[in-house]
Amino acid sequence: MPKQIAIVNHISTEELLVRYRQATEATERSHYQIIWLLTTGKTTQEVAQVTGYTRIWIYQLVKRYNQLGTSALGDQRHHNPGKETFLTDVQQAQLWQVLEEKAPDGGLWNGRKVADWLSELTGKRITRHRGWEYLQQMRYRLRVPRPEHGMSDLVEQENWKKNSI
C-alpha cells in the first residue's frame, strides 16, 4: 500500500473543502483540491488521477504548503515583479531624443548604431539585436523620402495626379 504524505494541519479539512469550493482562480482551486483530498486520506496516485497533476508536482505543492501554509497555494506568478528593465526611464528618454536627430554617421538609425550609442551610454557591451529591439519597442520607423527620378518633369507629374483637375 502506498505511503501517506504527512500534511501539517494549518487549517481543518472542512475549511480546505470550503476554500476549494469558493476559489475563483483555477490554479488556486486545484491546489486546495489536492491538499483537501490528501487530508481525507487519498493517496498521491489517486489524487494525481483525479486532478491531472503529476505525483512530483503534488509532492512539491505539499512541501510548500507544509512550510508556508495557505499562502503557498494558488498562482504565485502574480507576485513575480519580473526582470528589471535594462534602461531607466531617463535613458529611454535620452534615446528617444537621439533618435529624433540624424545618426552619428549622417545616415539612418539601425540596430547596430543604437547598440553602439547605448554601449557608450551604459558602459556595457550591447548587441546590435538589443539595439534593434529598442528601435522596435519605441516604434521607431525609418523615414526615407520616396525616390524621385532626376529627369522628371514637374508639370507632367502634376497632370498625372488623381485630383489635379
Backbone hydrogen bonds in HBPLUS format (Angstrom, degrees):
<---DONOR---> <-ACCEPTOR-->    atom                        ^
c    i                          cat <-CA-CA->   ^        H-A-AA   ^      H-
h    n   atom  resd res      DA  || num        DHA   H-A  angle D-A-AA Bond
n    s   type  num  typ     dist DA aas  dist angle  dist       angle   num
A0010-HIS N   A0008-VAL O   3.00 MM   2  5.81 130.1  2.25 107.3  92.7     1
A0016-LEU N   A0012-SER O   2.98 MM   4  6.32 151.6  2.07 147.0 155.1     2
A0017-LEU N   A0013-THR O   3.04 MM   4  6.32 153.0  2.11 144.2 151.1     3
A0018-VAL N   A0014-GLU O   2.97 MM   4  6.30 156.3  2.03 148.0 154.4     4
A0019-ARG N   A0015-GLU O   2.93 MM   4  6.14 166.2  1.95 151.6 155.1     5
A0020-TYR N   A0016-LEU O   2.83 MM   4  5.97 149.0  1.92 144.5 153.9     6
A0021-ARG N   A0017-LEU O   3.02 MM   4  6.26 156.7  2.08 148.0 153.0     7
A0022-GLN N   A0018-VAL O   2.96 MM   4  6.15 139.1  2.13 144.0 155.9     8
A0023-ALA N   A0019-ARG O   2.97 MM   4  5.81 121.3  2.33 140.3 150.7     9
A0029-ARG N   A0025-GLU O   2.96 MM   4  6.12 158.2  2.01 149.3 156.0    10
A0030-SER N   A0026-ALA O   2.96 MM   4  6.19 159.9  2.00 149.1 153.9    11
A0031-HIS N   A0027-THR O   2.96 MM   4  6.21 160.1  2.00 152.8 158.2    12
A0032-TYR N   A0028-GLU O   2.96 MM   4  6.21 166.3  1.98 153.6 156.9    13
A0033-GLN N   A0029-ARG O   2.92 MM   4  6.11 153.1  2.00 145.3 153.6    14
A0034-ILE N   A0030-SER O   2.91 MM   4  6.16 157.9  1.96 150.3 155.4    15
A0035-ILE N   A0031-HIS O   3.08 MM   4  6.36 172.4  2.09 156.4 157.2    16
A0036-TRP N   A0032-TYR O   2.86 MM   4  5.92 161.6  1.89 148.8 154.9    17
A0037-LEU N   A0033-GLN O   2.85 MM   4  5.99 165.6  1.87 152.9 156.5    18
A0038-LEU N   A0034-ILE O   3.02 MM   4  6.24 157.1  2.07 149.1 155.5    19
A0039-THR N   A0035-ILE O   2.96 MM   4  6.21 149.7  2.06 147.5 155.8    20
A0040-THR N   A0036-TRP O   3.08 MM   4  6.36 129.7  2.34 141.8 155.0    21
A0040-THR N   A0037-LEU O   3.22 MM   3  5.17 136.2  2.43  93.0 105.0    22
A0042-LYS N   A0037-LEU O   3.21 MM   5  5.73 156.9  2.27 158.6 152.3    23
A0041-GLY N   A0038-LEU O   3.20 MM   3  5.38 160.7  2.24 104.2 109.7    24
A0047-VAL N   A0043-THR O   2.95 MM   4  6.24 161.2  1.98 152.9 158.5    25
A0048-ALA N   A0044-THR O   2.82 MM   4  5.94 152.0  1.90 143.7 151.7    26
A0049-GLN N   A0045-GLN O   3.07 MM   4  6.29 152.6  2.14 143.1 149.7    27
A0050-VAL N   A0046-GLU O   3.03 MM   4  6.29 154.5  2.10 147.1 153.8    28
A0051-THR N   A0047-VAL O   2.90 MM   4  5.96 169.5  1.91 154.7 157.6    29
A0052-GLY N   A0048-ALA O   2.86 MM   4  5.32 147.4  1.97 135.7 144.2    30
A0058-ILE N   A0054-THR O   3.03 MM   4  6.34 155.0  2.10 147.2 154.7    31
A0059-TYR N   A0055-ARG O   2.93 MM   4  6.19 156.8  1.98 150.2 155.6    32
A0060-GLN N   A0056-ILE O   3.01 MM   4  6.34 156.2  2.07 148.2 154.7    33
A0061-LEU N   A0057-TRP O   2.86 MM   4  6.10 157.5  1.91 151.2 157.3    34
A0062-VAL N   A0058-ILE O   2.92 MM   4  6.13 161.0  1.96 151.8 156.7    35
A0063-LYS N   A0059-TYR O   2.95 MM   4  6.14 157.5  2.00 147.3 153.6    36
A0064-ARG N   A0060-GLN O   2.99 MM   4  6.22 159.2  2.03 146.8 152.1    37
A0065-TYR N   A0061-LEU O   2.84 MM   4  6.07 157.9  1.89 148.9 155.7    38
A0066-ASN N   A0062-VAL O   2.80 MM   4  5.97 159.8  1.84 152.1 157.2    39
A0067-GLN N   A0063-LYS O   3.12 MM   4  6.30 146.7  2.23 141.7 150.0    40
A0068-LEU N   A0064-ARG O   2.88 MM   4  5.97 170.4  1.89 157.5 160.3    41
A0069-GLY N   A0065-TYR O   2.77 MM   4  4.64 145.0  1.89 127.8 135.0    42
A0072-ALA N   A0069-GLY O   3.15 MM   3  5.92 164.7  2.18 119.3 123.9    43
A0073-LEU N   A0070-THR O   3.13 MM   3  5.41 162.3  2.16 109.4 114.9    44
A0079-HIS N   A0076-GLN O   3.18 MM   3  5.78 156.4  2.24 114.2 120.1    45
A0080-ASN N   A0077-ARG O   3.13 MM   3  5.22 164.6  2.16 107.3 111.8    46
A0092-GLN N   A0088-THR O   2.94 MM   4  6.23 153.5  2.01 149.6 157.2    47
A0093-ALA N   A0089-ASP O   2.96 MM   4  6.19 152.2  2.04 144.1 151.5    48
A0094-GLN N   A0090-VAL O   2.92 MM   4  6.24 152.9  1.99 147.3 155.1    49
A0095-LEU N   A0091-GLN O   2.91 MM   4  6.16 155.2  1.97 144.9 151.6    50
A0096-TRP N   A0092-GLN O   2.92 MM   4  6.19 155.8  1.98 146.5 152.9    51
A0097-GLN N   A0093-ALA O   3.01 MM   4  6.30 156.6  2.07 148.2 153.9    52
A0098-VAL N   A0094-GLN O   2.94 MM   4  6.21 157.2  1.99 150.1 156.5    53
A0099-LEU N   A0095-LEU O   2.89 MM   4  6.11 152.1  1.97 150.2 157.9    54
A0100-GLU N   A0096-TRP O   3.23 MM   4  6.49 130.1  2.50 137.8 149.4    55
A0100-GLU N   A0097-GLN O   3.21 MM   3  5.28 138.4  2.39  96.4 107.7    56
A0101-GLU N   A0098-VAL O   3.10 MM   3  5.44 146.8  2.21 105.7 115.2    57
A0106-GLY N   A0103-ALA O   2.82 MM   3  5.12 160.5  1.86 117.1 122.7    58
A0114-VAL N   A0110-ASN O   3.02 MM   4  6.25 162.5  2.05 158.9 164.1    59
A0115-ALA N   A0111-GLY O   2.92 MM   4  6.01 156.3  1.97 143.8 150.9    60
A0116-ASP N   A0112-ARG O   2.93 MM   4  6.17 155.9  1.98 147.4 153.6    61
A0117-TRP N   A0113-LYS O   3.01 MM   4  6.22 160.0  2.05 145.2 150.5    62
A0118-LEU N   A0114-VAL O   2.83 MM   4  6.05 161.5  1.87 152.8 158.0    63
A0119-SER N   A0115-ALA O   2.86 MM   4  6.00 148.0  1.96 144.5 153.5    64
A0120-GLU N   A0116-ASP O   3.13 MM   4  6.44 152.7  2.20 145.8 151.9    65
A0121-LEU N   A0117-TRP O   3.02 MM   4  6.29 152.7  2.10 144.6 152.8    66
A0122-THR N   A0118-LEU O   2.85 MM   4  5.98 170.3  1.86 157.0 158.2    67
A0123-GLY N   A0119-SER O   2.85 MM   4  5.35 143.3  1.99 135.0 144.8    68
A0130-ARG N   A0127-THR O   3.13 MM   3  5.32 120.8  2.49  98.7 112.1    69
A0131-GLY N   A0127-THR O   3.14 MM   4  6.55 151.3  2.22 144.3 152.7    70
A0132-TRP N   A0128-ARG O   2.93 MM   4  6.20 151.3  2.01 143.2 150.3    71
A0133-GLU N   A0129-HIS O   2.88 MM   4  6.21 150.4  1.97 145.1 153.7    72
A0134-TYR N   A0130-ARG O   3.03 MM   4  6.35 152.4  2.11 146.9 153.1    73
A0135-LEU N   A0131-GLY O   3.06 MM   4  6.39 150.6  2.15 143.3 151.6    74
A0136-GLN N   A0132-TRP O   2.96 MM   4  6.28 159.1  2.00 152.4 157.4    75
A0137-GLN N   A0133-GLU O   2.81 MM   4  5.99 159.2  1.85 149.5 156.1    76
A0138-MET N   A0134-TYR O   3.05 MM   4  6.10 152.8  2.13 144.2 149.7    77
A0140-TYR N   A0135-LEU O   2.97 MM   5  5.31 163.5  2.00 168.4 163.8    78
A0139-ARG N   A0136-GLN O   2.91 MM   3  4.86 155.7  1.97 105.5 111.4    79
A0152-SER N   A0149-HIS O   3.31 MM   3  5.44 161.7  2.34 115.2 114.0    80
A0157-GLN N   A0153-ASP O   3.03 MM   4  6.31 151.1  2.12 149.6 158.4    81
A0158-GLU N   A0154-LEU O   3.10 MM   4  6.34 155.8  2.16 146.6 151.7    82
A0159-ASN N   A0155-VAL O   3.17 MM   4  6.47 149.2  2.27 143.6 151.7    83
A0160-TRP N   A0156-GLU O   3.25 MM   4  6.50 138.0  2.44 141.3 151.1    84
A0160-TRP N   A0157-GLN O   3.19 MM   3  5.27 132.5  2.43  98.2 110.4    85
A0161-LYS N   A0158-GLU O   3.36 MM   3  5.41 153.1  2.44 100.3 107.7    86
